[in-house]
């Protein structure tokens, strides 16, 4: 459908980001895969299968049943969050039309709804009665004629470029949601962190995505996956898509949190990069050794409005990189430790300093405070390796 096939990468990332920030508040969007049976399509080269999917006629609407499971977090990683359908998994339904979409999941803890349009995405979790909203960036040209199907040669060149860094399977004939489909598996060739592979399946006739799954290294069970188990095509009224959170729900505006409200928000000043320039621009000592657990420092930059600036330091490359965020503590407050969204997470000791840790199959996040500086370290690495990197910064 057009909503999936033409949505810019930046908007897809924004939707994922909204779910990720919701996760910090005790929720997460996660999905699980299930199998289908029935006829399979004729074999095709991957480039041809992708070209046919992108050039297929758009359905006027989609209604589907889905299975949704979360295997990302080990037992006890998020205390008190297992009651949410976003954490424990659920079945549900999906509605899509040209104006947006809605994913609804049902569980004993209450429904979870993800609603999106070209302008906004909203994630509502009934277990906490909280809705997370995020405004999406406007496209430079969103007219119906702005979408042009890439040629077969362009797709082949794209796949050749992808193959320099990723291992990509062929278009495997399959059946998903009782529809003939093609499935492709992708895995990083190097610098993949804990990511093992990703899998995508789409309808062979209409080009509609039917399944997405992400696997950790060494696991045959997806850490996150979403699959349609039954699907129909036809008009979907806007009333099935544009559903608002219930009255009285707590609203968390992620857009305002992301852009900030400082006096320099929206400033067009050039970015401050490089350790000397960044250190000169902040009032706290920046901890940025040349290497961190064997990974060379790649970037140091200042982000955020003047009254709420953070330093981002990147070590290594690709999915195997480690990102460190450093920020001055507010007077009398804490950010990486007890006063932050990480505070509800299990604690670990970093040579006497208490840190809060979120460990998953795909990576680890650590937050702690030292002196008047708050630190957050994140990377697609096991918890032991993340803790070793954090200790090296102390």
N, C-alpha and C positions, 0 to 999 in steps of 0.2 A: 504494500500500500504506500501511497505517496508519503505519508507521514514518516514512515520508517526509511524509505529509500532515498528521500531527498533531504532529510533533516541533517544539517551540518554537524560535523564532528564536535564543534564547540558546544552545540546544544545537547548532544548526547552526553558529553562529558559533564555539562551542567546538571543534567538529570541525575547522573551517577553521583555527582558531588553533593546534591541535595540529600540523597539517600545516605551518603557517607557521613554528613554532618548530623543527620538525624540519628545515626548509629551512636554517635558520641553521647547523645542524650538518652540512651537506653533502647534505641531501636535500630533496626537495619533491614534493608530490603534484600532478600535472598530468595532463591528459587531452586526447584529441583526438577530433574528430568525423569521422563517415563517413556516407555516404548510404544510403538505403533505397529499395526499389521495391515497388510494389503499390498496392492501392486506397487512396483517401483518403476521409475522412468528409465528410458534408454540411456546407456552410458554416453557421456559427453566430456570433452576436455574442459577443465575448470574455467578457462577464459570464456569459452562459449556458453557454459552454464550460467556464469555471472552476467554476461551480456544479455542473454535471453531473459534473466530475472529482472534486470534493470530496465529493459525495454518492454516488459509485459504490461498489458492494460491494467489500470488500477481498479481494484474492487471499489464499489461505492461505499462499502462498509464491511466491518469484520466483527463477528461475535465468536468468542472462543471460551472453552473451559481450560483451565491451566492447573498444573501441579507446581507447588512452590515449597522448597525445602532448603534449610540452611544448615550446612555442615561446617561452616567456616570457623566457629569458635569451639574450643575444647570445653568440656564440662567445667563449670565454675568460673569461666573467664569473665562473664558479665553477670554478677550476682543480682538476682531480682528481675532480670529481663526475660526469663524463659517463658513468662505468661503471654507475651506478645506473639501474634501470628508472624510478625516479621522475624522473630528469633526462633520460634519452635517449629515453624512451617505450617502450611495450610493448603487447601485447595481453593479455587476461586474462579472468577470469570473476568474476561477482558472484552471491552468494547472500543472500537476505533471507527472514526469517520474522518473526513477531510479537515475538520476543525479541531481535532484533538483525540484524546483517549482516556480511558479509565480502567484501572486494574483494581479489582475488589477481592480481598481475601477474607475468609470466614474462619473463626476459631472461638472456643469457649470464652476467651478473654475479650472478645469483641472484634468487629471488623477492622480491617486496615484498608485504606483507599489511597491510591496514587492517581491523581488527575492532572493532565497536562494539556496545554495548547501551544500555539506558536509563541505566546507571550509569557507563560507562567507555568510552573509545576508546583503542585501541592501534595505533600505526603501527610496523611492523617492516620494516627494510631489511637484507636479507641481505648486501649489498655492504659494509656496515660492521658487521654483526652487532649492530645496535642497535635496541632497541624503545623508543619514546616513548609514555608513558601519560599520560592526562589523565582525572581524575574529572569527571563531568558533574553539574551542579547538579540537585537533586531538584525535581520539579514539586510545586506546592502541592496539586494534585489530579490524580492519574494514573489514576483509575478509568476503566473503559471508558465510563461514561456522561458523563464530563467533556467529551468532544469533541462539539461541536454544529456542524453544518454551517451556515455563514452563509447568510442569505437572499439572494435575487437582488438585492434593494434594497441590502442591506449590501455586497455585492460591487461593485455599481455605484457606490456612494458611495466605497468604497475606491479604485476605479480613477480616479474623478474627483479624489480627493486626490492620487494618484500623478501624475496628468497635470499637476499644478501645477509639478512639478519634473522630470518625465521624459516623454519621448516614447514612447508605447506603441503598437505595431501592433495590428491586429486578430488574431483567432485564425485563422491561416492553415492551411487543410487541407493535410496533408502525409503522408508515410509514413516511419516510422523503425523500424528493426529488423523490417521487413516487417509492421508493424502500422499501421493507420490512426491518425493522430495530428494534434494541433493544435500549431502553432509560433507563438510570440510573440517579437518583438524589442523590446528596451527600450534607450533611450539617454538620457543626461543632457541636460537642456535647458540647463543652465549649471553652472559650478563642477564640471565632470566630470574635471578633471585630464587624464591620458592615456587614460582609459577612453573607448573609442569606443562600444561597445554590448555588450549581453548577450543571449543567445538561450536560450530554454527550450522544449522540446517534451515533450508527455505523451501517453500512450495515450488515444485518444478514447473507449474503452469503459470502461476500468478506472481511469483517472486517474493511472496510474503514470508518474512522470517517466522519460523515455527519453533525453534529451539536455540538456546544459547547456554553453554556450560563452561565452567572454569574449573580446572583440576590443579591441585597442588602436586609438587614433585612426589613421585612414588605412590600416588593414590589412584585407584581405579574408580573411586566414588567422587563425584564432583563436590568441590567446596561450595560453589554457587551454581545454580542452573535453573533455567526457566523453560518449560515446554508446554505447548498446547497439546491437550489430549483429545479435543474435539473442536472442530471449527466449522463455521458457516459464513457465507459471503452474501451480502445484500445490504440495503439501506439501514443505517443506524441513526435514530433521531438524536439531536443534540441533547435532549433531556436525559439520555442514557450516559452521556459523556460529561456534561457540565454539571457536576454535583459538588456543592459547597460543603465545608465542614459543618457539623451541627452547631447551633447557637450555644454559646458558653464554652466552646473549645478554646484552649490556650493557643495563641498564634505566635509562632517564632518566625520572624522575617529574616531569612538567611541572606537576602540581598543587601539589607542595611548592614548586617554584620560583616559581609564580605567587602563592601565598599568603604565602610567607615563613615563617621560623621565629623571627623576632625576638620580643623580650619583649612587644612591643605588637601582635603579630599577632592579629587577631580583635578588636581594640579597637573599641568603639562610639563613640569620640570623634568630634565633628563634623569634617568635612573642613576643611583649611586652604586657603583660596583667596584670590586677590588678591595682587599683587606685594608690597605692604608686609608682609602677614601671613606670606607664604611666606619672604621674605627674613629676617624676624625669627626664623623657626623653623629655619633651616639655618646651618651654620658657614662656607659658602663663598659667594662673590659670585654672585648669580643674574644671568645675562645675558638680559635680556628687553626689548629696545627696543620703542617704541610700534608701529613698523612693521618689516616684514622684506620686502625686495624688493617693496615696494608693498602688501603685505598687512597689514591692521591686526591688532594683537594682540587675540585674543578671550578667552583664558583663561590663568590661571596657577594651578597647584594642586600640592599636595604629596601624594605617594602612597607607599605602602610602609610597613613596620614601622619603628619608631624607630631601630633600629641599621642600617638599610639604606634610607634615604629617597631618593627621586628627585623632581626638579621637572619638571613637564610644562608646556610653554608651547605654545599653539596659535595659529597665524596663519591668517587667512582662514577660509572656510567650505566645507562640503560636501567632495566628493572632491578639490577643488583646494586643500585646506588643507595647511599645513606644520606638522609636529609636531616639537618639539625636547625632548629628554630630557637633563637635566643632573644630575650626581651627583658627590659628592666621591670622589676616588680613595682606595682603601685604601692604607695605608702600604706603600710599596715596590711597588705594583702599578699596573696600567693596566686600563682597562675599555673605553673607546671605541676604543682603539688596539690595541697589540700583544698585550694580555692578554685580549681579548674574543673572542667567537665570530666577530666581523668580521675577525679578524686574518688569516685565510686568504684574504681577498678582495684583489683588485688595489688598489694604492696610488695616490693622487693627492696633489699638493702644494697646500696651502692657504696660499699666501704663506709658504712655508718650514716649515709644519707638515705632517707626514705624516698623511694620513687614509686609511682603508680604505673602499672604495666597492662597493656592490652596485647595478648599474644594470640595470633590466629594461624591457620594453616598457610596463609599467604604472606604473613609479615608480622612485625611487632612495632608497637608504639610505646615509648617510655616518656614520662614527664616527671621532672623534679626541680627543686629550687636550691640554689647555692648562693649564700650571701644575698645580694640584692638583684640576682638574675634568675629568670625562669628559663628552663630548657625543655624542649620537646625533641625527641629523636625518633625517627621513623625509617623503616626500611623493610624490604622483602627478605628478611633473614630470621633465623630462629631466635627465640628469646635469649638463649645463652650468648649468642653472638652480639645481639643488641645490647645486652648488659655489659659485655666486655668493651664495646665501643663507648658506652656511656661512662664507664669507669675511666677510660682513657682521656675523657674530656674534663675530669675533675681535677 
